[in-house]
Amino acid sequence: MAGLVESLLVAQTLLSNVSLSSSNSTLPALRARLTPRGIDYASVLSHQILQDEIHNITFPSITAEITDGPGHGVVTVHQMSIEKFEAPVFKYQLAPPHGITWKSTGGSVLIKGDWSAWYLVLFKIYVNGQVRVWAENIDIFLNASVYATKNGLPQLKVLDCAANVGSLSIDITGGVIPWIVNLFHTSIAASIRAEIHDEVCIAARGVLLNNANTALRSLPTHVPLQGGFCLDYALTSDPVSTQDYVQGESYAAISWQEDNSTAILPNPLPEPVVPLGRQRMLYFWASDFIANTFLRTAHLHDFLEFVVDKSFGGRVASFLRTTCDFICIGTAIPQLGKKYPNHTVDVVLKTIAAPFINVHAGNALLNASLSADVYISPYNTTQELVIEACVDLSGNLTVSMARRLVKGALQITNFTLTIKNSTIGTVDKQAVHLIEVLLRPILQMLATAVLDKGIELPTVENITLVRPQIVMLERAIRIETDLVYKQHYHRKLVAAKRNRRLGEKP
């Protein structure tokens, strides 16, 4: 169950507690679906988590009156602890519209404790000893629902929990008068059986559920990314369950530090179609709105401003010279070399408006407009602007995943340079064309460097995405992936799955 919550956490990618605009925050830009394979993995994981954590349970003392026999007394069983535990195997069933039901079979527990009693006949007799309890075939029924808090965080709520102990044996040792033990043996056995009933559900709620909900509530709601960017996201409605999956939808946008405003709206997400064949554990549908909020934020906060200068080295540095023997900007624009001999220039590139990505089935297009101003170097010292130009470009965008990062690379297909103003006279078409030829690969490199920073998919600690793949759709992408939780659980999970297969009836 904790494993399921953590898988749901990845699936929902939920955050909030940020002042998102009321018009945008209700529109989903991200959909996540946890499939039966994912829930099955989480259920097996829950078996292992319960197996590891159950030993932390503390049993309350049990006190019972002794009314049989010639006198009366009181017995107390205390310091009970679990010495050995084999968690039951969980099997789930989705319960539309928002629920999941777990049922378990098998399971056993060995509990040890101390007992002490007094018994009054003619005088008080004090006795004590040890108790060992072996309970088998512990069956659990747990019905839970997933809902969104007012802050857009996911929580699990237990609607019903019941437990049954198939068989219980109790061994009470110690005491110097054996017949006194026989007086309370039956009542203590019944009390311990009832306590195991209660504690199993407490374990399900506490060890697995409450701890997971606490972790969910403690999530950061404004997630820092690289370079000052942040990811804001929140559930727009309660997650839903069907007979085939659990699914949630979230608003999601890229912001800059504390500024989370956006002037654009998400496009409707495409229908959540999953291809036939091998099913993955987790599917995301992400609107290209998220990428466009990244580009808009980067534009507004001057992140998309670059200086091309001689530090680039190689042919770029050679081209920026105003005086040379072969090809440079000075030979392309003779009046520049004549007025500023033996100098270099800096080209300051800055987006005029936010670039825009348009994703289609099979491909993605990027459109951008930039100012390209030529200064005598160093531009921030001389402040001598000689040419004002603008660049309009478009290109094919490839999208990939590297671990948790959704990344991009650009191949420019259209590139146009227009001279807006010049302090050195008219720049002829041949010079403009030459500058286009040399500036185009530089811009392609710079754009790819920005897109390569990527947008990180937030996950719960110790959750790893396994072999994620991206499919382009109309105005969205679909991410398909499996999940792995904690490396040290790998062998346990494999062994647990093997044991489950061996235990299944043909």
C-alpha positions as CSV (number, residue, x, y, z in Angstrom):
1,M,0.0,0.0,0.0
2,A,2.8,2.4,0.8
3,G,4.4,1.2,-2.5
4,L,1.2,2.0,-4.3
5,V,1.0,5.4,-2.7
6,E,4.5,6.1,-3.8
7,S,3.7,4.9,-7.3
8,L,0.6,7.0,-7.4
9,L,2.8,9.9,-6.3
10,V,4.9,9.5,-9.3
11,A,1.8,9.0,-11.4
12,Q,0.0,12.0,-10.2
13,T,3.1,14.3,-10.1
14,L,1.3,16.5,-7.8
15,L,2.2,19.8,-6.1
16,S,0.5,22.9,-5.1
17,N,0.4,25.5,-2.3
18,V,1.3,28.0,-4.9
19,S,-0.9,30.9,-6.0
20,L,-1.8,29.6,-9.4
21,S,-4.3,31.7,-11.3
22,S,-7.8,30.4,-10.8
23,S,-8.4,30.2,-14.5
24,N,-5.4,28.1,-15.3
25,S,-5.1,25.9,-12.2
26,T,-8.3,24.0,-13.0
27,L,-7.2,23.0,-16.5
28,P,-5.1,19.8,-16.6
29,A,-1.8,19.8,-18.6
30,L,-0.6,16.4,-17.3
31,R,-2.4,13.1,-17.0
32,A,-0.9,10.0,-15.4
33,R,-2.1,6.5,-15.4
34,L,-1.0,3.6,-13.2
35,T,-1.8,0.3,-14.9
36,P,-2.5,-3.1,-13.3
37,R,1.2,-4.0,-13.8
38,G,2.2,-1.0,-11.8
39,I,-0.4,-1.7,-9.1
40,D,0.7,-5.3,-9.0
41,Y,4.3,-4.2,-8.5
42,A,3.2,-1.9,-5.7
43,S,1.2,-4.6,-4.0
44,V,4.2,-6.9,-4.0
45,L,6.2,-4.0,-2.7
46,S,3.7,-3.4,0.1
47,H,4.2,-7.1,1.2
48,Q,8.0,-6.4,1.5
49,I,7.5,-3.0,3.3
50,L,5.1,-4.6,5.8
51,Q,7.5,-7.4,6.2
52,D,10.3,-5.0,7.1
53,E,8.3,-2.5,9.2
54,I,5.9,-4.6,11.2
55,H,8.5,-5.2,13.9
56,N,8.2,-1.6,14.9
57,I,4.7,-2.2,16.1
58,T,4.3,-2.0,19.9
59,F,1.4,-3.9,21.5
60,P,-0.5,-2.5,24.4
61,S,-0.6,-4.4,27.7
62,I,-3.6,-6.8,28.0
63,T,-5.3,-7.1,31.4
64,A,-8.0,-9.6,32.3
65,E,-9.8,-10.6,35.4
66,I,-9.5,-14.2,36.7
67,T,-13.0,-15.2,38.0
68,D,-12.8,-19.0,37.7
69,G,-11.7,-21.2,40.6
70,P,-12.1,-20.7,44.3
71,G,-10.8,-17.1,44.3
72,H,-10.3,-14.2,42.0
73,G,-7.4,-12.2,40.5
74,V,-6.0,-10.2,37.7
75,V,-3.5,-11.2,34.9
76,T,-1.5,-8.8,32.7
77,V,0.4,-9.6,29.5
78,H,2.9,-6.9,28.7
79,Q,6.1,-6.2,26.7
80,M,4.7,-8.1,23.7
81,S,6.8,-7.9,20.6
82,I,6.8,-9.5,17.2
83,E,9.7,-12.1,16.9
84,K,8.8,-13.4,13.5
85,F,6.5,-12.2,10.8
86,E,5.5,-13.4,7.3
87,A,3.4,-10.8,5.6
88,P,0.3,-11.9,3.8
89,V,0.2,-11.7,0.1
90,F,-1.8,-8.7,-1.1
91,K,-4.1,-8.9,-4.1
92,Y,-5.9,-5.8,-5.2
93,Q,-9.1,-5.0,-7.0
94,L,-9.9,-1.6,-8.4
95,A,-13.2,-0.2,-7.1
96,P,-14.5,2.6,-9.3
97,P,-14.9,5.5,-9.2
98,H,-12.1,6.4,-6.8
99,G,-11.3,3.3,-4.8
100,I,-8.9,0.4,-4.5
101,T,-9.6,-2.8,-2.5
102,W,-6.9,-5.1,-1.1
103,K,-7.4,-8.6,0.1
104,S,-4.7,-10.8,1.5
105,T,-4.2,-14.5,2.1
106,G,-1.7,-16.3,4.3
107,G,0.6,-14.6,6.6
108,S,1.7,-15.6,10.1
109,V,3.2,-13.9,13.2
110,L,5.0,-15.1,16.3
111,I,4.6,-12.8,19.3
112,K,6.5,-13.1,22.6
113,G,5.7,-11.3,25.8
114,D,5.7,-11.5,29.6
115,W,2.8,-12.1,31.9
116,S,2.3,-11.5,35.6
117,A,-0.8,-12.2,37.8
118,W,-2.0,-12.2,41.3
119,Y,-4.7,-14.6,42.6
120,L,-6.5,-14.3,46.0
121,V,-7.8,-17.3,47.7
122,L,-6.9,-17.0,51.4
123,F,-4.0,-14.7,50.6
124,K,-2.6,-13.2,47.4
125,I,-0.4,-15.4,45.2
126,Y,1.9,-13.6,42.8
127,V,3.1,-15.5,39.7
128,N,4.7,-14.6,36.4
129,G,6.2,-16.1,33.3
130,Q,6.4,-15.8,29.5
131,V,3.8,-16.2,26.7
132,R,4.3,-17.2,23.1
133,V,1.6,-16.7,20.5
134,W,1.6,-18.2,17.0
135,A,-1.1,-16.9,14.6
136,E,-1.5,-18.2,11.1
137,N,-3.6,-17.4,8.0
138,I,-4.0,-13.7,8.7
139,D,-6.5,-12.4,6.2
140,I,-6.9,-8.6,5.6
141,F,-9.5,-6.7,3.8
142,L,-8.7,-3.0,3.2
143,N,-10.8,-0.6,1.1
144,A,-9.2,2.8,0.4
145,S,-10.0,5.8,-1.9
146,V,-7.6,8.3,-3.4
147,Y,-8.6,12.0,-3.2
148,A,-7.1,15.4,-3.8
149,T,-6.7,17.9,-1.0
150,K,-7.6,21.5,-1.4
151,N,-3.9,22.1,-2.1
152,G,-3.9,19.6,-4.9
153,L,-2.0,16.9,-3.1
154,P,-3.0,13.2,-3.2
155,Q,-4.1,11.4,-0.1
156,L,-5.4,7.9,0.7
157,K,-8.3,7.4,2.9
158,V,-9.2,4.0,4.4
159,L,-12.9,3.4,4.1
160,D,-12.9,0.0,5.7
161,C,-10.5,-2.4,7.3
162,A,-11.1,-5.9,8.6
163,A,-8.8,-8.7,9.7
164,N,-9.2,-12.3,10.6
165,V,-6.9,-14.8,12.3
166,G,-7.5,-18.3,10.9
167,S,-5.7,-20.2,13.7
168,L,-4.0,-19.2,17.0
169,S,-2.0,-21.2,19.5
170,I,-0.8,-19.8,22.8
171,D,1.8,-21.2,25.1
172,I,2.0,-19.8,28.6
173,T,5.0,-20.9,30.6
174,G,6.2,-20.0,34.1
175,G,4.5,-19.7,37.4
176,V,4.9,-22.1,40.4
177,I,1.2,-23.1,40.5
178,P,0.2,-24.5,37.1
179,W,-3.6,-24.6,37.8
180,I,-3.7,-20.8,38.1
181,V,-2.4,-20.5,34.5
182,N,-5.3,-22.8,33.4
183,L,-7.8,-20.3,34.9
184,F,-6.8,-17.5,32.6
185,H,-5.5,-19.3,29.5
186,T,-8.7,-19.1,27.5
187,S,-9.5,-15.5,28.3
188,I,-6.0,-14.3,27.5
189,A,-6.0,-16.2,24.2
190,A,-9.2,-14.5,23.2
191,S,-7.9,-11.1,24.2
192,I,-4.6,-11.6,22.2
193,R,-6.6,-12.8,19.2
194,A,-8.7,-9.6,19.3
195,E,-5.6,-7.5,19.7
196,I,-4.0,-9.1,16.7
197,H,-7.1,-8.3,14.7
198,D,-6.8,-4.7,15.8
199,E,-3.0,-4.4,15.3
200,V,-3.1,-5.8,11.8
201,C,-5.4,-3.0,10.7
202,I,-3.4,-0.5,12.7
203,A,-0.3,-1.7,10.8
204,A,-2.1,-1.4,7.5
205,R,-3.2,2.1,8.4
206,G,-0.2,3.3,10.2
207,V,3.0,1.6,8.9
208,L,1.8,1.6,5.3
209,L,-0.9,4.3,5.0
210,N,-0.4,7.0,7.6
211,N,3.4,7.1,6.9
212,A,2.7,7.4,3.2
213,N,0.1,10.1,3.6
214,T,2.5,12.0,5.9
215,A,5.2,11.8,3.1
216,L,2.6,13.0,0.6
217,R,1.7,16.0,2.7
218,S,5.3,16.9,3.2
219,L,6.0,17.2,-0.5
220,P,7.4,20.5,-1.7
221,T,4.8,22.3,-3.8
222,H,7.2,24.5,-5.7
223,V,9.9,22.3,-7.1
224,P,13.3,24.0,-8.0
225,L,14.7,22.9,-11.3
226,Q,18.0,23.9,-12.9
227,G,18.9,27.6,-13.4
228,G,16.2,29.2,-11.3
229,F,13.3,27.5,-12.9
230,C,10.6,25.8,-10.9
231,L,7.8,23.3,-11.5
232,D,4.3,24.1,-10.1
233,Y,1.7,21.5,-10.3
234,A,-1.5,20.3,-8.5
235,L,-4.3,17.8,-9.0
236,T,-7.3,19.4,-10.7
237,S,-9.7,16.7,-9.5
238,D,-9.8,13.5,-7.5
239,P,-7.9,10.6,-9.2
240,V,-10.3,8.1,-10.7
241,S,-10.2,4.3,-10.8
242,T,-11.7,2.0,-13.4
243,Q,-11.6,-1.7,-13.8
244,D,-8.3,-1.3,-15.7
245,Y,-6.3,1.6,-14.1
246,V,-5.9,4.4,-11.7
247,Q,-5.6,7.8,-13.3
248,G,-5.2,11.4,-12.2
249,E,-5.0,14.8,-14.0
250,S,-2.9,17.8,-12.9
251,Y,-2.2,21.4,-13.8
252,A,1.5,21.8,-14.4
253,A,3.6,24.7,-15.5
254,I,7.2,25.9,-15.4
255,S,7.8,29.1,-13.4
256,W,10.7,31.2,-12.3
257,Q,11.5,31.2,-8.6
258,E,8.5,32.9,-7.0
259,D,6.9,34.1,-10.2
260,N,4.3,31.5,-11.3
261,S,2.1,33.7,-13.6
262,T,1.3,32.5,-17.1
263,A,-0.8,34.1,-19.8
264,I,-1.4,31.0,-21.9
265,L,-3.9,28.2,-21.3
266,P,-3.3,24.4,-21.6
267,N,-4.5,22.7,-24.7
268,P,-7.0,19.9,-24.1
269,L,-5.1,16.6,-23.5
270,P,-5.6,13.9,-26.2
271,E,-7.6,10.8,-25.5
272,P,-5.6,8.5,-23.3
273,V,-5.1,5.7,-25.8
274,V,-2.6,3.0,-24.7
275,P,-1.1,0.9,-27.5
276,L,-1.8,-2.8,-27.6
277,G,0.9,-5.2,-26.7
278,R,3.2,-5.2,-23.7
279,Q,1.8,-2.9,-21.0
280,R,4.1,-0.5,-19.1
281,M,3.5,0.3,-15.4
282,L,3.0,4.0,-15.8
283,Y,1.9,6.4,-18.6
284,F,2.0,10.2,-18.7
285,W,0.3,12.5,-21.2
286,A,1.9,15.9,-21.1
287,S,0.6,18.9,-23.0
288,D,3.1,21.0,-25.0
289,F,1.8,23.8,-22.8
290,I,4.3,22.7,-20.2
291,A,7.2,23.2,-22.6
292,N,5.8,26.5,-23.7
293,T,5.5,27.8,-20.2
294,F,9.2,26.9,-19.8
295,L,10.1,28.9,-23.0
296,R,7.8,31.8,-21.9
297,T,9.4,32.0,-18.5
298,A,12.9,31.8,-19.9
299,H,12.0,34.7,-22.3
300,L,10.5,36.9,-19.6
301,H,13.5,36.5,-17.3
302,D,16.1,37.0,-20.0
303,F,17.3,33.5,-19.8
304,L,17.2,33.3,-23.7
305,E,19.9,36.0,-24.2
306,F,23.3,34.9,-25.6
307,V,26.5,36.7,-26.6
308,V,28.5,35.2,-29.5
309,D,32.0,36.5,-29.2
310,K,35.6,35.4,-29.8
311,S,35.5,33.1,-26.8
312,F,33.7,30.6,-29.0
313,G,37.1,30.1,-30.7
314,G,37.7,28.4,-34.1
315,R,35.8,29.6,-37.2
316,V,33.4,31.6,-35.1
317,A,36.1,33.7,-33.6
318,S,37.7,34.1,-37.1
319,F,34.4,35.3,-38.6
320,L,33.9,37.9,-35.9
321,R,37.1,39.8,-36.9
322,T,36.8,43.1,-38.8
323,T,40.1,42.6,-40.6
324,C,41.3,39.4,-42.1
325,D,42.9,37.9,-45.3
326,F,40.0,35.6,-46.3
327,I,36.4,35.4,-44.9
328,C,35.3,37.4,-41.9
329,I,32.6,39.8,-41.1
330,G,34.9,42.6,-42.2
331,T,35.3,41.2,-45.7
332,A,31.5,40.5,-45.9
333,I,30.8,44.1,-44.9
334,P,33.8,46.1,-46.1
335,Q,32.6,49.4,-44.6
336,L,32.7,47.7,-41.1
337,G,36.3,46.8,-41.6
338,K,37.2,50.2,-42.9
339,K,35.6,52.0,-40.0
340,Y,36.8,49.6,-37.3
341,P,40.0,47.9,-38.5
342,N,41.7,45.2,-36.4
343,H,38.7,44.8,-34.1
344,T,36.3,42.0,-33.3
345,V,32.5,42.2,-32.9
346,D,30.1,40.7,-30.5
347,V,26.7,39.5,-31.6
348,V,24.1,39.8,-28.9
349,L,21.1,37.5,-29.4
350,K,17.9,37.9,-27.5
351,T,14.4,36.5,-28.0
352,I,11.9,39.2,-29.2
353,A,8.9,37.1,-28.0
354,A,8.6,33.7,-26.3
355,P,9.5,30.9,-28.6
356,F,6.7,28.4,-29.2
357,I,6.7,24.6,-29.6
358,N,3.9,22.9,-31.5
359,V,3.8,19.1,-31.0
360,H,2.2,16.9,-33.7
361,A,1.9,13.2,-34.1
362,G,5.4,12.1,-35.1
363,N,7.2,15.5,-35.0
364,A,7.5,18.8,-33.1
365,L,8.1,22.3,-34.5
366,L,9.8,25.2,-32.8
367,N,9.3,28.8,-33.9
368,A,11.3,31.7,-32.6
369,S,12.2,35.4,-33.3
370,L,15.3,37.0,-32.0
371,S,17.1,40.3,-32.1
372,A,20.7,40.0,-33.4
373,D,22.6,43.1,-32.6
374,V,26.3,43.6,-33.6
375,Y,28.5,45.5,-31.3
376,I,32.2,46.4,-31.4
377,S,33.8,44.1,-28.8
378,P,33.6,44.1,-25.9
379,Y,30.0,45.2,-26.2
380,N,29.3,45.8,-22.5
381,T,32.3,48.3,-22.5
382,T,32.1,50.0,-25.8
383,Q,28.3,50.0,-26.1
384,E,28.9,50.7,-29.8
385,L,26.0,49.2,-31.7
386,V,26.8,49.1,-35.4
387,I,24.0,46.7,-36.8
388,E,20.5,46.0,-35.5
389,A,19.0,42.8,-37.0
390,C,16.4,40.2,-36.3
391,V,16.3,36.5,-37.0
392,D,13.2,34.4,-37.6
393,L,13.8,30.7,-37.4
394,S,11.9,27.4,-37.3
395,G,13.0,23.9,-36.9
396,N,12.3,20.3,-36.1
397,L,12.5,19.4,-32.5
398,T,13.4,15.9,-31.3
399,V,12.3,15.0,-27.8
400,S,13.9,12.3,-25.7
401,M,14.2,11.2,-22.1
402,A,17.4,10.7,-20.0
403,R,16.4,9.2,-16.7
404,R,13.9,11.7,-15.3
405,L,14.7,14.6,-17.7
406,V,12.6,15.3,-20.8
407,K,15.1,16.9,-23.2
408,G,15.1,18.3,-26.7
409,A,17.4,19.1,-29.6
410,L,16.8,21.4,-32.5
411,Q,17.4,21.0,-36.3
412,I,16.8,24.4,-37.9
413,T,15.0,24.2,-41.2
414,N,14.2,27.8,-41.9
415,F,16.4,30.8,-41.1
416,T,16.0,34.4,-42.1
417,L,18.1,37.4,-41.1
418,T,16.8,40.9,-41.6
419,I,18.8,44.1,-41.1
420,K,16.7,46.7,-39.3
421,N,19.3,49.5,-38.8
422,S,23.0,50.1,-39.6
423,T,25.4,52.9,-38.5
424,I,27.8,51.9,-41.3
425,G,25.6,52.2,-44.3
426,T,23.7,49.6,-46.3
427,V,24.6,45.9,-45.8
428,D,24.2,44.1,-49.2
429,K,22.3,40.8,-49.7
430,Q,25.4,38.7,-50.2
431,A,26.7,39.9,-46.8
432,V,23.4,39.1,-45.2
433,H,23.4,35.6,-46.7
434,L,27.0,34.9,-45.5
435,I,26.0,36.0,-42.0
436,E,23.0,33.7,-42.2
437,V,25.2,30.7,-43.2
438,L,27.6,31.3,-40.3
439,L,25.0,32.3,-37.7
440,R,22.6,29.5,-38.3
441,P,24.7,26.6,-36.8
442,I,25.6,28.8,-33.8
443,L,21.9,29.4,-33.0
444,Q,21.2,25.7,-33.5
445,M,23.9,24.9,-31.0
446,L,22.6,27.5,-28.5
447,A,19.0,26.3,-28.8
448,T,20.0,22.7,-28.3
449,A,22.0,23.7,-25.2
450,V,18.9,25.3,-23.7
451,L,16.6,22.4,-24.6
452,D,19.2,19.9,-23.3
453,K,18.7,21.2,-19.8
454,G,15.4,19.5,-19.9
455,I,12.3,19.5,-17.7
456,E,12.5,17.1,-14.8
457,L,9.7,14.8,-13.9
458,P,9.4,14.8,-10.1
459,T,9.4,11.4,-8.4
460,V,9.3,10.1,-4.9
461,E,12.7,9.4,-3.3
462,N,14.0,5.9,-4.2
463,I,11.6,5.6,-7.2
464,T,13.4,5.2,-10.5
465,L,11.9,5.3,-14.0
466,V,13.0,2.3,-16.0
467,R,13.5,2.6,-19.8
468,P,11.1,5.6,-20.4
469,Q,10.0,6.2,-23.9
470,I,8.4,9.2,-25.5
471,V,5.7,9.2,-28.2
472,M,4.6,12.4,-29.9
473,L,0.9,13.1,-30.2
474,E,-1.3,16.0,-31.3
475,R,-0.2,18.9,-29.0
476,A,1.1,16.5,-26.3
477,I,3.6,13.7,-25.7
478,R,3.0,10.3,-24.1
479,I,5.7,9.0,-21.8
480,E,5.7,5.2,-21.1
481,T,7.8,3.8,-18.3
482,D,8.2,1.1,-15.7
483,L,9.2,1.7,-12.1
484,V,11.7,0.4,-9.6
485,Y,11.8,1.1,-5.9
486,K,15.0,0.9,-3.9
487,Q,17.8,-1.3,-5.1
488,H,17.9,-3.4,-2.0
489,Y,14.3,-4.5,-2.7
490,H,15.1,-6.1,-6.1
491,R,15.9,-9.6,-4.9
492,K,13.1,-9.6,-2.4
493,L,10.6,-8.6,-5.1
494,V,11.8,-11.2,-7.5
495,A,11.7,-13.8,-4.7
496,A,8.2,-12.7,-3.7
497,K,6.9,-12.9,-7.2
498,R,8.4,-16.3,-7.7
499,N,6.8,-17.6,-4.4
500,R,3.5,-16.2,-5.5
501,R,3.6,-18.1,-8.8
502,L,4.6,-21.3,-7.0
503,G,1.7,-20.8,-4.6
504,E,-0.9,-20.2,-7.2
505,K,-3.2,-23.1,-8.0
506,P,-3.2,-24.3,-11.7
